[in-house]
Amino acid sequence: GGGGARASVQLGTRLDGYFEDTNKWYPGTVVEVVKPGTYRMIFDDDDETQVNVSSNDWRLREGSPPHDNAEIRRRIKQRAETIKDEDEAEARATEAEARA
């Protein structure tokens, strides 16, 4: 099932998403961990979507190299920096509250 996939999914993880309307699996790359089990993905055709990997419509791309698309790499890096900035801002706010 999808449970095993969830544990090792992180930024840059390659996943396949299954679409019933076309009856096909499509490869993509995780660009954001929204919360455990929920990820924002960019597919190799540059379509972007949020996914819940606990559904059976997702699977890890075993042994798949990261998608070598400069735009996707740039977006992953940008997203990671945004998350880091948000985390740092939150930590500063928490610190300020603790001192107040």
C-alpha positions, -999 to 999 in steps of 0.1 A, spaced: 0 0 0 9 37 1 19 36 38 55 26 31 60 53 6 51 80 30 79 73 54 107 81 30 91 109 10 110 142 13 119 173 -8 131 160 -42 116 125 -38 104 110 -71 69 97 -72 45 84 -97 9 96 -97 -19 74 -112 -47 91 -131 -78 70 -137 -90 92 -166 -59 83 -187 -52 49 -169 -15 59 -167 12 66 -141 30 100 -144 64 108 -128 69 138 -107 91 154 -80 81 164 -45 88 202 -41 72 208 -7 63 187 23 30 203 33 26 180 63 34 143 68 17 124 40 8 155 20 31 169 -6 32 194 -33 45 178 -65 56 190 -99 51 165 -126 77 161 -154 53 179 -177 55 209 -153 19 203 -140 18 211 -102 -5 195 -77 -9 188 -40 -11 151 -32 -19 129 -3 4 99 -6 -16 77 17 -40 71 -12 -32 41 -35 -28 65 -65 8 72 -56 40 52 -55 77 58 -51 98 57 -83 122 31 -72 158 39 -81 147 68 -102 172 96 -105 159 131 -96 142 148 -125 169 167 -143 149 198 -151 166 231 -141 133 248 -135 121 221 -111 155 222 -93 152 260 -90 117 257 -76 127 231 -51 156 252 -39 134 283 -38 107 264 -18 133 250 6 146 286 12 111 299 18 104 271 43 137 278 61 129 316 63 94 308 76 109 284 102 134 310 113 108 337 116 86 314 137 115 306 160 123 343 165 86 350 173 85 321 198 117 334 214 103 369 217 71 355 233 92 335 258 110 367 268 79 388 271 
